[in-house]
Amino acid sequence: ETGVTQSPTHLIKTRGQQVTLRCSSQSGHNTVSWYQQALGQGPQFIFQYYREEENGRGNFPPRFSGLQFPNYSSELNVNALELDDSALYLCASSLGRLGMNTEAFFGQGTRLTVV
Amino acid sequence: GNSVTQMEGPVTLSEEAFLTINCTYTATGYPSLFWYVQYPGEGLQLLLKATKADDKGSNKGFEATYRKETTSFHLEKGSVQVSDSAVYFCALSDRTGNQFYFGTGTSLTVIP
């Protein structure tokens, strides 16, 4: 059973506002990745944090930013929200980089609606 | 670059029918390949994986074989159940290990 928890589960924001999404990684996991899943699409990689440092970033603008804390929990911040930011935001935690013997566990996601 | 292409849905099958969902990939080097499943209102769950050519991943009656020569990782199940209704995502991770590349997902509905 996954131990990755995300909050809030649902959120409605107005265009131009800022939002913070939170993720608690599975116990012992030091790597957190964030994905955006638009309706009917596959998840798209936003960025990854490993031991509090950004360790790779996808094709997202700088208004998408993140943090990882010493307990390895993480935040995703999005500034100047746009209607196209409406999506399910998924957090995944793993012990180290994805690889042959590393499994990533996903949270249930935060559904963000921008109106 | 890295990318995954999977069969478009939706797919509707009768219970006990045979399932195939096609997945092909483009990658530099030797990626690891995955199938994830997403049930309604939930996050992604790992279904199976394969980390090198000719490996077969299997779980809960589902199987997929890593075919380097055809760059494919097709998902199969011999007899589907209503409880298999979900969206299935094919994905790869490359050797940098910092991200998954997902396909667009295939929605499966199994009717009694």
gemmi code that builds the backbone of each chain (N, CA, C; Angstrom):
import gemmi

chains = {
    "A": [
        ("GLU", (0.849, -1.205, 0.000), (0.000, 0.000, 0.000), (0.875, 1.242, 0.000)),
        ("THR", (0.583, 2.172, -0.923), (1.371, 3.373, -1.022), (1.219, 4.214, 0.213)),
        ("GLY", (2.331, 4.855, 0.657), (2.269, 5.753, 1.786), (2.409, 7.191, 1.352)),
        ("VAL", (2.212, 7.491, 0.093), (2.335, 8.848, -0.408), (0.992, 9.547, -0.258)),
        ("THR", (0.992, 10.675, 0.441), (-0.247, 11.408, 0.641), (-0.112, 12.815, 0.080)),
        ("GLN", (-1.172, 13.265, -0.548), (-1.195, 14.589, -1.145), (-2.356, 15.395, -0.581)),
        ("SER", (-2.116, 16.705, -0.463), (-3.189, 17.579, -0.008), (-3.120, 18.918, -0.720)),
        ("PRO", (-4.275, 19.552, -0.928), (-5.609, 18.999, -0.739), (-5.955, 18.010, -1.858)),
        ("THR", (-7.110, 17.376, -1.778), (-7.515, 16.449, -2.835), (-8.148, 17.194, -4.004)),
        ("HIS", (-8.844, 18.258, -3.688), (-9.464, 19.078, -4.726), (-9.259, 20.540, -4.383)),
        ("LEU", (-9.180, 21.365, -5.427), (-8.920, 22.777, -5.224), (-9.467, 23.554, -6.413)),
        ("ILE", (-10.122, 24.666, -6.116), (-10.582, 25.558, -7.186), (-9.936, 26.916, -6.971)),
        ("LYS", (-9.291, 27.428, -8.021), (-8.613, 28.713, -7.954), (-9.039, 29.566, -9.144)),
        ("THR", (-8.816, 30.870, -8.984), (-9.130, 31.812, -10.048), (-7.874, 32.117, -10.857)),
        ("ARG", (-8.065, 32.311, -12.126), (-6.947, 32.666, -13.013), (-6.155, 33.836, -12.423)),
        ("GLY", (-4.819, 33.708, -12.444), (-3.950, 34.739, -11.903), (-3.521, 34.501, -10.461)),
        ("GLN", (-4.248, 33.640, -9.750), (-3.884, 33.351, -8.367), (-2.681, 32.413, -8.303)),
        ("GLN", (-2.239, 32.180, -7.079), (-1.125, 31.276, -6.810), (-1.647, 30.087, -6.007)),
        ("VAL", (-1.013, 28.933, -6.164), (-1.458, 27.741, -5.445), (-0.240, 26.957, -4.953)),
        ("THR", (-0.430, 26.313, -3.801), (0.602, 25.427, -3.251), (-0.007, 24.059, -3.006)),
        ("LEU", (0.596, 23.044, -3.567), (0.176, 21.663, -3.370), (1.243, 20.953, -2.554)),
        ("ARG", (0.799, 20.004, -1.728), (1.718, 19.363, -0.798), (1.741, 17.852, -0.973)),
        ("CYS", (2.897, 17.294, -0.652), (3.093, 15.857, -0.816), (3.967, 15.338, 0.323)),
        ("SER", (3.490, 14.307, 0.983), (4.302, 13.611, 1.975), (4.758, 12.302, 1.361)),
        ("SER", (6.048, 12.126, 1.275), (6.572, 10.936, 0.615), (6.487, 9.723, 1.527)),
        ("GLN", (6.623, 8.573, 0.925), (6.613, 7.331, 1.683), (7.826, 7.315, 2.610)),
        ("SER", (7.620, 6.728, 3.780), (8.678, 6.688, 4.779), (9.969, 6.118, 4.199)),
        ("GLY", (11.070, 6.839, 4.399), (12.370, 6.378, 3.927), (12.719, 6.802, 2.524)),
        ("HIS", (11.752, 7.351, 1.795), (12.026, 7.769, 0.417), (12.605, 9.179, 0.398)),
        ("ASN", (13.680, 9.371, -0.382), (14.353, 10.658, -0.415), (14.160, 11.410, -1.732)),
        ("THR", (13.368, 10.870, -2.614), (13.178, 11.463, -3.945), (11.692, 11.666, -4.216)),
        ("VAL", (11.348, 12.867, -4.635), (9.955, 13.183, -4.946), (9.887, 13.781, -6.345)),
        ("SER", (8.932, 13.301, -7.123), (8.715, 13.828, -8.470), (7.283, 14.320, -8.578)),
        ("TRP", (7.080, 15.342, -9.374), (5.744, 15.893, -9.614), (5.386, 15.748, -11.087)),
        ("TYR", (4.120, 15.409, -11.324), (3.604, 15.236, -12.679), (2.279, 15.977, -12.813)),
        ("GLN", (2.036, 16.475, -14.013), (0.749, 17.075, -14.346), (0.016, 16.153, -15.306)),
        ("GLN", (-1.226, 15.810, -14.970), (-2.020, 14.947, -15.837), (-3.275, 15.692, -16.274)),
        ("ALA", (-3.261, 16.188, -17.493), (-4.447, 16.836, -18.042), (-5.491, 15.771, -18.358)),
        ("LEU", (-6.719, 16.191, -18.448), (-7.826, 15.258, -18.663), (-7.611, 14.465, -19.952)),
        ("GLY", (-7.673, 13.145, -19.831), (-7.531, 12.289, -20.995), (-6.123, 12.118, -21.503)),
        ("GLN", (-5.143, 12.597, -20.752), (-3.742, 12.519, -21.164), (-2.921, 11.727, -20.159)),
        ("GLY", (-1.709, 11.373, -20.565), (-0.781, 10.759, -19.637), (-0.093, 11.819, -18.792)),
        ("PRO", (0.425, 11.413, -17.653), (1.150, 12.369, -16.802), (2.385, 12.929, -17.500)),
        ("GLN", (2.633, 14.211, -17.281), (3.802, 14.902, -17.826), (4.702, 15.325, -16.673)),
        ("PHE", (5.984, 15.038, -16.806), (6.970, 15.317, -15.764), (7.165, 16.810, -15.588)),
        ("ILE", (7.049, 17.266, -14.315), (7.298, 18.678, -14.022), (8.727, 18.838, -13.518)),
        ("PHE", (9.035, 18.207, -12.391), (10.406, 18.186, -11.861), (10.546, 17.116, -10.796)),
        ("GLN", (11.802, 16.888, -10.419), (12.134, 15.909, -9.388), (13.043, 16.568, -8.361)),
        ("TYR", (12.843, 16.199, -7.097), (13.729, 16.648, -6.031), (14.376, 15.437, -5.373)),
        ("TYR", (15.673, 15.546, -5.187), (16.454, 14.497, -4.539), (17.258, 15.148, -3.434)),
        ("ARG", (16.993, 14.741, -2.202), (17.689, 15.299, -1.042), (17.705, 16.829, -1.080)),
        ("GLU", (16.529, 17.385, -1.295), (16.257, 18.826, -1.219), (16.790, 19.634, -2.397)),
        ("GLU", (17.357, 18.985, -3.394), (17.852, 19.688, -4.574), (17.037, 19.278, -5.802)),
        ("GLU", (16.776, 20.250, -6.693), (16.101, 19.906, -7.937), (17.029, 19.040, -8.776)),
        ("ASN", (16.476, 17.934, -9.274), (17.283, 16.938, -9.981), (16.608, 16.572, -11.305)),
        ("GLY", (16.342, 17.569, -12.092), (15.709, 17.330, -13.376), (14.404, 18.084, -13.462)),
        ("ARG", (14.135, 18.648, -14.630), (12.948, 19.454, -14.839), (12.411, 19.194, -16.235)),
        ("GLY", (11.110, 19.096, -16.343), (10.461, 18.928, -17.631), (10.201, 20.276, -18.291)),
        ("ASN", (9.395, 20.244, -19.332), (9.143, 21.433, -20.132), (8.005, 22.263, -19.533)),
        ("PHE", (8.259, 22.820, -18.377), (7.280, 23.670, -17.703), (7.913, 25.021, -17.424)),
        ("PRO", (7.117, 26.108, -17.477), (7.686, 27.445, -17.264), (8.113, 27.659, -15.824)),
        ("PRO", (8.902, 28.715, -15.581), (9.428, 28.983, -14.223), (8.356, 29.262, -13.189)),
        ("ARG", (7.127, 29.594, -13.619), (6.097, 29.837, -12.607), (5.694, 28.553, -11.889)),
        ("PHE", (6.168, 27.420, -12.381), (6.052, 26.158, -11.651), (7.354, 25.988, -10.860)),
        ("SER", (7.239, 25.992, -9.546), (8.429, 25.843, -8.718), (8.150, 24.867, -7.595)),
        ("GLY", (9.210, 24.427, -6.952), (9.015, 23.433, -5.911), (10.014, 23.564, -4.788)),
        ("LEU", (9.745, 22.768, -3.770), (10.633, 22.686, -2.612), (10.603, 21.262, -2.101)),
        ("GLN", (11.718, 20.841, -1.524), (11.706, 19.600, -0.757), (12.307, 19.912, 0.606)),
        ("PHE", (11.678, 19.415, 1.632), (12.067, 19.726, 3.002), (12.965, 18.636, 3.561)),
        ("PRO", (13.629, 18.914, 4.706), (14.542, 17.905, 5.279), (13.879, 16.571, 5.570)),
        ("ASN", (12.568, 16.561, 5.810), (11.883, 15.279, 6.037), (11.449, 14.653, 4.704)),
        ("TYR", (11.873, 15.251, 3.585), (11.637, 14.778, 2.224), (10.226, 15.021, 1.727)),
        ("SER", (9.367, 15.652, 2.522), (8.088, 16.073, 1.965), (8.345, 17.191, 0.962)),
        ("SER", (7.339, 17.520, 0.176), (7.576, 18.449, -0.932), (6.364, 19.330, -1.184)),
        ("GLU", (6.620, 20.462, -1.785), (5.571, 21.369, -2.242), (5.754, 21.680, -3.713)),
        ("LEU", (4.632, 21.843, -4.384), (4.616, 22.353, -5.750), (3.883, 23.687, -5.712)),
        ("ASN", (4.522, 24.727, -6.191), (3.920, 26.041, -6.244), (3.718, 26.454, -7.700)),
        ("VAL", (2.543, 26.990, -7.973), (2.268, 27.495, -9.313), (1.776, 28.937, -9.168)),
        ("ASN", (2.489, 29.853, -9.800), (2.109, 31.267, -9.779), (1.333, 31.631, -11.032)),
        ("ALA", (0.610, 32.741, -10.934), (-0.100, 33.287, -12.102), (-0.860, 32.196, -12.841)),
        ("LEU", (-1.757, 31.555, -12.138), (-2.486, 30.414, -12.701), (-3.195, 30.759, -14.000)),
        ("GLU", (-3.141, 29.794, -14.923), (-3.836, 29.904, -16.200), (-4.881, 28.792, -16.295)),
        ("LEU", (-5.858, 28.994, -17.160), (-6.917, 27.997, -17.294), (-6.347, 26.628, -17.656)),
        ("ASP", (-5.293, 26.601, -18.472), (-4.683, 25.339, -18.900), (-3.933, 24.617, -17.785)),
        ("ASP", (-3.792, 25.264, -16.647), (-3.160, 24.590, -15.506), (-4.136, 23.631, -14.823)),
        ("SER", (-5.395, 23.671, -15.204), (-6.384, 22.746, -14.647), (-5.978, 21.314, -15.003)),
        ("ALA", (-5.778, 20.500, -13.973), (-5.275, 19.140, -14.194), (-5.242, 18.404, -12.865)),
        ("LEU", (-4.904, 17.121, -12.947), (-4.594, 16.325, -11.764), (-3.085, 16.387, -11.563)),
        ("TYR", (-2.653, 16.783, -10.390), (-1.224, 16.872, -10.094), (-0.840, 15.690, -9.213)),
        ("LEU", (0.095, 14.915, -9.704), (0.512, 13.684, -9.044), (1.901, 13.827, -8.473)),
        ("CYS", (2.072, 13.294, -7.295), (3.367, 13.241, -6.640), (3.795, 11.780, -6.594)),
        ("ALA", (5.057, 11.533, -6.819), (5.597, 10.176, -6.743), (6.847, 10.192, -5.888)),
        ("SER", (6.982, 9.223, -5.017), (8.191, 9.144, -4.205), (8.932, 7.848, -4.481)),
        ("SER", (10.232, 7.902, -4.335), (11.073, 6.727, -4.542), (12.319, 6.870, -3.693)),
        ("LEU", (13.009, 5.741, -3.543), (14.287, 5.770, -2.835), (15.364, 5.903, -3.898)),
        ("GLY", (15.814, 7.110, -4.143), (16.806, 7.363, -5.172), (16.169, 7.472, -6.541)),
        ("ARG", (17.033, 7.534, -7.540), (16.570, 7.709, -8.909), (15.818, 6.463, -9.367)),
        ("LEU", (14.955, 6.653, -10.348), (14.278, 5.517, -10.960), (15.335, 4.649, -11.618)),
        ("GLY", (15.188, 3.402, -11.478), (16.166, 2.526, -12.088), (15.673, 1.106, -12.052)),
        ("MET", (16.588, 0.200, -12.228), (16.193, -1.185, -12.390), (15.483, -1.719, -11.157)),
        ("ASN", (15.937, -1.308, -10.004), (15.380, -1.873, -8.780), (14.685, -0.833, -7.919)),
        ("THR", (14.322, 0.279, -8.521), (13.670, 1.338, -7.761), (12.243, 1.474, -8.226)),
        ("GLU", (11.321, 1.408, -7.286), (9.923, 1.586, -7.629), (9.451, 2.943, -7.144)),
        ("ALA", (8.655, 3.607, -7.949), (8.047, 4.874, -7.564), (6.614, 4.615, -7.120)),
        ("PHE", (6.221, 5.255, -6.049), (4.866, 5.135, -5.528), (4.159, 6.479, -5.699)),
        ("PHE", (2.977, 6.425, -6.273), (2.230, 7.636, -6.569), (1.162, 7.896, -5.515)),
        ("GLY", (0.955, 9.177, -5.239), (-0.176, 9.574, -4.428), (-1.449, 9.609, -5.260)),
        ("GLN", (-2.560, 9.922, -4.604), (-3.856, 9.932, -5.289), (-4.066, 11.207, -6.105)),
        ("GLY", (-3.212, 12.199, -5.879), (-3.282, 13.392, -6.692), (-4.116, 14.502, -6.095)),
        ("THR", (-3.876, 15.700, -6.589), (-4.676, 16.884, -6.272), (-5.325, 17.352, -7.569)),
        ("ARG", (-6.643, 17.420, -7.557), (-7.373, 17.915, -8.731), (-7.491, 19.421, -8.622)),
        ("LEU", (-6.793, 20.149, -9.496), (-6.823, 21.602, -9.520), (-7.708, 22.074, -10.665)),
        ("THR", (-8.639, 22.923, -10.345), (-9.492, 23.550, -11.358), (-9.257, 25.048, -11.305)),
        ("VAL", (-8.914, 25.636, -12.449), (-8.703, 27.077, -12.550), (-9.865, 27.670, -13.342)),
        ("VAL", (-10.519, 28.644, -12.718), (-11.702, 29.233, -13.377), (-11.470, 30.715, -13.650)),
    ],
    "B": [
        ("GLY", (14.813, 11.749, -28.782), (14.196, 11.900, -27.477), (13.435, 10.650, -27.085)),
        ("ASN", (12.900, 10.689, -25.890), (12.150, 9.556, -25.355), (10.655, 9.788, -25.520)),
        ("SER", (9.941, 8.761, -25.914), (8.489, 8.864, -26.025), (7.864, 7.482, -26.006)),
        ("VAL", (6.581, 7.463, -25.679), (5.814, 6.225, -25.639), (4.531, 6.430, -26.422)),
        ("THR", (4.207, 5.473, -27.262), (2.960, 5.508, -28.019), (2.155, 4.277, -27.669)),
        ("GLN", (0.937, 4.467, -27.243), (0.115, 3.308, -26.915), (-1.219, 3.391, -27.619)),
        ("MET", (-1.809, 2.228, -27.717), (-3.059, 2.042, -28.423), (-4.126, 2.962, -27.851)),
        ("GLU", (-4.844, 3.604, -28.743), (-5.892, 4.496, -28.275), (-7.118, 3.706, -27.870)),
        ("GLY", (-7.821, 4.222, -26.918), (-9.056, 3.577, -26.516), (-10.249, 4.393, -26.961)),
        ("PRO", (-11.369, 4.222, -26.294), (-11.518, 3.236, -25.216), (-11.687, 1.821, -25.763)),
        ("VAL", (-11.368, 0.874, -24.909), (-11.520, -0.539, -25.236), (-12.620, -1.107, -24.353)),
        ("THR", (-13.568, -1.793, -24.974), (-14.648, -2.446, -24.237), (-14.619, -3.931, -24.549)),
        ("LEU", (-14.536, -4.744, -23.509), (-14.480, -6.201, -23.667), (-15.503, -6.872, -22.771)),
        ("SER", (-15.908, -8.035, -23.161), (-16.743, -8.860, -22.309), (-15.855, -9.609, -21.321)),
        ("GLU", (-16.425, -9.907, -20.176), (-15.691, -10.674, -19.160), (-15.160, -11.975, -19.768)),
        ("GLU", (-13.937, -12.324, -19.394), (-13.216, -13.521, -19.842), (-12.636, -13.388, -21.245)),
        ("ALA", (-12.772, -12.248, -21.862), (-12.139, -12.034, -23.176), (-10.638, -11.828, -23.015)),
        ("PHE", (-9.917, -11.962, -24.144), (-8.471, -11.750, -24.169), (-8.180, -10.274, -24.410)),
        ("LEU", (-7.209, -9.762, -23.670), (-6.855, -8.351, -23.766), (-5.454, -8.178, -24.325)),
        ("THR", (-5.324, -7.265, -25.271), (-4.012, -6.773, -25.704), (-4.082, -5.265, -25.794)),
        ("ILE", (-3.143, -4.586, -25.171), (-2.985, -3.142, -25.344), (-1.569, -2.925, -25.869)),
        ("ASN", (-1.488, -2.356, -27.060), (-0.187, -2.181, -27.701), (0.558, -0.964, -27.163)),
        ("CYS", (1.865, -1.106, -27.048), (2.732, -0.022, -26.599), (4.049, -0.119, -27.337)),
        ("THR", (4.473, 0.966, -27.944), (5.797, 1.044, -28.548), (6.522, 2.256, -27.979)),
        ("TYR", (7.831, 2.217, -28.044), (8.590, 3.296, -27.430), (9.740, 3.742, -28.317)),
        ("THR", (10.196, 4.933, -28.045), (11.418, 5.482, -28.633), (12.278, 5.945, -27.482)),
        ("ALA", (13.521, 5.519, -27.475), (14.396, 5.892, -26.364), (15.847, 5.813, -26.786)),
        ("THR", (16.646, 6.630, -26.144), (18.092, 6.510, -26.300), (18.583, 5.540, -25.241)),
        ("GLY", (19.462, 4.665, -25.637), (19.995, 3.715, -24.676), (19.029, 2.586, -24.392)),
        ("TYR", (19.058, 2.133, -23.162), (18.288, 0.958, -22.775), (17.365, 1.303, -21.608)),
        ("PRO", (16.137, 1.681, -21.929), (15.232, 2.120, -20.859), (14.664, 0.950, -20.067)),
        ("SER", (14.086, 1.262, -18.932), (13.212, 0.327, -18.224), (11.780, 0.634, -18.650)),
        ("LEU", (10.959, -0.389, -18.717), (9.586, -0.235, -19.221), (8.585, -0.650, -18.148)),
        ("PHE", (7.447, 0.024, -18.131), (6.462, -0.153, -17.066), (5.046, -0.118, -17.640)),
        ("TRP", (4.154, -0.791, -16.936), (2.724, -0.574, -17.094), (2.181, -0.137, -15.742)),
        ("TYR", (1.474, 1.002, -15.763), (0.782, 1.508, -14.587), (-0.721, 1.442, -14.845)),
        ("VAL", (-1.491, 1.284, -13.763), (-2.941, 1.250, -13.863), (-3.517, 2.344, -12.961)),
        ("GLN", (-4.562, 2.979, -13.457), (-5.218, 4.051, -12.691), (-6.704, 3.735, -12.604)),
        ("TYR", (-7.166, 3.418, -11.398), (-8.591, 3.187, -11.162), (-9.269, 4.535, -10.940)),
        ("PRO", (-10.555, 4.619, -11.177), (-11.265, 5.898, -11.065), (-11.022, 6.591, -9.727)),
        ("GLY", (-10.638, 7.845, -9.807), (-10.441, 8.638, -8.601), (-9.177, 8.337, -7.831)),
        ("GLU", (-8.296, 7.549, -8.406), (-7.077, 7.160, -7.695), (-5.830, 7.563, -8.463)),
        ("GLY", (-4.689, 7.443, -7.792), (-3.410, 7.686, -8.442), (-2.973, 6.470, -9.240)),
        ("LEU", (-1.730, 6.481, -9.646), (-1.200, 5.400, -10.465), (-0.642, 4.288, -9.588)),
        ("GLN", (-0.886, 3.050, -10.014), (-0.309, 1.891, -9.331), (0.537, 1.106, -10.324)),
        ("LEU", (1.710, 0.705, -9.875), (2.553, -0.112, -10.741), (1.907, -1.469, -10.958)),
        ("LEU", (1.765, -1.860, -12.213), (1.192, -3.157, -12.545), (2.312, -4.171, -12.791)),
        ("LEU", (3.272, -3.786, -13.638), (4.412, -4.660, -13.886), (5.521, -3.854, -14.551)),
        ("LYS", (6.707, -4.446, -14.571), (7.838, -3.749, -15.183), (8.824, -4.762, -15.766)),
        ("ALA", (9.683, -4.257, -16.662), (10.778, -5.051, -17.213), (11.959, -4.127, -17.422)),
        ("THR", (13.125, -4.579, -17.058), (14.267, -3.677, -17.051), (15.303, -3.965, -18.125)),
        ("LYS", (15.160, -5.067, -18.845), (16.094, -5.314, -19.944), (15.419, -6.155, -21.019)),
        ("ALA", (16.032, -6.143, -22.180), (15.459, -6.833, -23.334), (15.159, -8.295, -23.021)),
        ("ASP", (13.996, -8.739, -23.504), (13.505, -10.113, -23.378), (12.971, -10.432, -21.993)),
        ("ASP", (13.057, -9.508, -21.054), (12.432, -9.713, -19.751), (10.921, -9.730, -19.913)),
        ("LYS", (10.255, -10.550, -19.121), (8.801, -10.542, -19.079), (8.377, -10.087, -17.702)),
        ("GLY", (7.554, -9.041, -17.653), (6.956, -8.622, -16.400), (5.579, -9.258, -16.287)),
        ("SER", (5.191, -9.625, -15.065), (3.878, -10.234, -14.899), (3.337, -9.924, -13.507)),
        ("ASN", (2.010, -9.821, -13.430), (1.353, -9.511, -12.167), (-0.150, -9.636, -12.372)),
        ("LYS", (-0.837, -10.279, -11.451), (-2.310, -10.379, -11.457), (-2.848, -10.906, -12.788)),
        ("GLY", (-2.116, -11.773, -13.458), (-2.562, -12.343, -14.718), (-2.186, -11.527, -15.938)),
        ("PHE", (-1.655, -10.322, -15.725), (-1.181, -9.475, -16.820), (0.278, -9.817, -17.120)),
        ("GLU", (0.647, -9.706, -18.409), (2.029, -9.948, -18.822), (2.432, -8.944, -19.892)),
        ("ALA", (3.730, -8.640, -19.938), (4.274, -7.833, -21.029), (5.741, -8.209, -21.191)),
        ("THR", (6.186, -8.318, -22.442), (7.565, -8.705, -22.727), (8.290, -7.559, -23.399)),
        ("TYR", (9.475, -7.242, -22.916), (10.325, -6.168, -23.422), (10.960, -6.654, -24.719)),
        ("ARG", (10.513, -6.097, -25.848), (11.023, -6.502, -27.156), (11.854, -5.367, -27.742)),
        ("LYS", (13.169, -5.534, -27.677), (14.054, -4.463, -28.150), (13.993, -4.354, -29.666)),
        ("GLU", (13.869, -5.507, -30.350), (13.912, -5.494, -31.818), (12.717, -4.769, -32.422)),
        ("THR", (11.585, -4.811, -31.723), (10.396, -4.116, -32.214), (10.061, -2.898, -31.355)),
        ("THR", (10.905, -2.575, -30.420), (10.693, -1.488, -29.430), (9.252, -1.487, -28.925)),
        ("SER", (8.851, -2.636, -28.393), (7.473, -2.775, -27.940), (7.398, -3.383, -26.545)),
        ("PHE", (6.256, -3.164, -25.913), (6.007, -3.695, -24.560), (4.487, -3.847, -24.426)),
        ("HIS", (3.924, -4.731, -25.198), (2.477, -4.896, -25.263), (1.954, -5.587, -24.004)),
        ("LEU", (0.830, -5.095, -23.498), (0.204, -5.668, -22.302), (-0.844, -6.700, -22.722)),
        ("GLU", (-0.827, -7.857, -22.059), (-1.789, -8.913, -22.381), (-2.359, -9.520, -21.105)),
        ("LYS", (-3.606, -9.987, -21.233), (-4.223, -10.786, -20.173), (-5.168, -11.771, -20.830)),
        ("GLY", (-5.094, -12.997, -20.393), (-5.848, -14.052, -21.055), (-7.352, -14.004, -20.814)),
        ("SER", (-7.763, -13.497, -19.657), (-9.178, -13.525, -19.309), (-9.464, -12.342, -18.379)),
        ("VAL", (-10.054, -11.294, -18.934), (-10.262, -10.087, -18.131), (-11.504, -10.221, -17.249)),
        ("GLN", (-11.487, -9.463, -16.173), (-12.590, -9.420, -15.234), (-13.134, -7.993, -15.152)),
        ("VAL", (-14.347, -7.879, -14.635), (-14.942, -6.548, -14.483), (-14.042, -5.643, -13.656)),
        ("SER", (-13.393, -6.215, -12.664), (-12.525, -5.435, -11.778), (-11.263, -4.908, -12.471)),
        ("ASP", (-11.001, -5.343, -13.688), (-9.850, -4.833, -14.456), (-10.175, -3.518, -15.158)),
        ("SER", (-11.402, -3.080, -15.086), (-11.790, -1.817, -15.715), (-11.000, -0.674, -15.088)),
        ("ALA", (-10.255, 0.042, -15.919), (-9.350, 1.092, -15.436), (-8.690, 1.725, -16.653)),
        ("VAL", (-7.813, 2.687, -16.380), (-6.983, 3.260, -17.448), (-5.572, 2.718, -17.278)),
        ("TYR", (-4.992, 2.253, -18.364), (-3.667, 1.632, -18.349), (-2.669, 2.525, -19.075)),
        ("PHE", (-1.536, 2.777, -18.413), (-0.497, 3.641, -18.970), (0.786, 2.846, -19.151)),
        ("CYS", (1.346, 2.943, -20.343), (2.671, 2.422, -20.617), (3.673, 3.545, -20.347)),
        ("ALA", (4.834, 3.213, -19.801), (5.802, 4.243, -19.465), (7.215, 3.702, -19.574)),
        ("LEU", (8.157, 4.612, -19.749), (9.564, 4.221, -19.704), (10.326, 5.192, -18.815)),
        ("SER", (11.421, 4.703, -18.272), (12.384, 5.578, -17.615), (13.731, 5.301, -18.251)),
        ("ASP", (14.448, 6.394, -18.535), (15.746, 6.209, -19.174), (16.827, 6.105, -18.110)),
        ("ARG", (18.070, 6.064, -18.536), (19.135, 5.786, -17.585), (19.490, 6.977, -16.697)),
        ("THR", (18.948, 8.173, -17.026), (19.163, 9.277, -16.078), (18.359, 9.031, -14.812)),
        ("GLY", (17.265, 8.284, -14.969), (16.484, 7.877, -13.816), (15.698, 8.969, -13.126)),
        ("ASN", (15.507, 10.101, -13.786), (14.822, 11.155, -13.052), (13.391, 11.385, -13.513)),
        ("GLN", (12.900, 10.615, -14.471), (11.519, 10.812, -14.843), (10.968, 9.617, -15.608)),
        ("PHE", (9.637, 9.531, -15.566), (8.902, 8.628, -16.427), (8.426, 9.407, -17.653)),
        ("TYR", (8.371, 8.699, -18.783), (7.695, 9.188, -19.972), (6.481, 8.283, -20.162)),
        ("PHE", (5.302, 8.878, -20.106), (4.068, 8.102, -20.159), (3.415, 8.193, -21.526)),
        ("GLY", (2.709, 7.131, -21.899), (1.801, 7.208, -23.016), (0.524, 7.931, -22.602)),
        ("THR", (-0.404, 8.047, -23.518), (-1.625, 8.821, -23.253), (-2.682, 8.034, -22.498)),
        ("GLY", (-2.438, 6.744, -22.311), (-3.386, 5.946, -21.550), (-4.433, 5.273, -22.433)),
        ("THR", (-4.841, 4.095, -22.012), (-5.896, 3.343, -22.696), (-6.952, 2.964, -21.678)),
        ("SER", (-8.169, 3.443, -21.912), (-9.268, 3.140, -21.002), (-9.876, 1.789, -21.350)),
        ("LEU", (-9.976, 0.926, -20.363), (-10.553, -0.405, -20.533), (-11.820, -0.524, -19.710)),
        ("THR", (-12.888, -0.948, -20.346), (-14.129, -1.270, -19.647), (-14.466, -2.718, -19.923)),
        ("VAL", (-14.669, -3.485, -18.862), (-15.043, -4.891, -18.993), (-16.488, -5.035, -18.539)),
        ("ILE", (-17.315, -5.576, -19.421), (-18.731, -5.725, -19.114), (-19.060, -7.188, -18.788)),
        ("PRO", (-19.960, -7.398, -17.841), (-20.284, -8.779, -17.429), (-20.939, -9.558, -18.564)),
    ],
}
model = gemmi.Model(1)
for chain_id, residues in chains.items():
    chain = gemmi.Chain(chain_id)
    for i, (resn, *xyz) in enumerate(residues, 1):
        res = gemmi.Residue()
        res.name, res.seqid = resn, gemmi.SeqId(i, " ")
        for name, pos in zip(("N", "CA", "C"), xyz):
            atom = gemmi.Atom()
            atom.name, atom.element = name, gemmi.Element(name[0])
            atom.pos, atom.b_iso = gemmi.Position(*pos), 0.0
            res.add_atom(atom)
        chain.add_residue(res)
    model.add_chain(chain)
structure = gemmi.Structure()
structure.add_model(model)
structure.setup_entities()
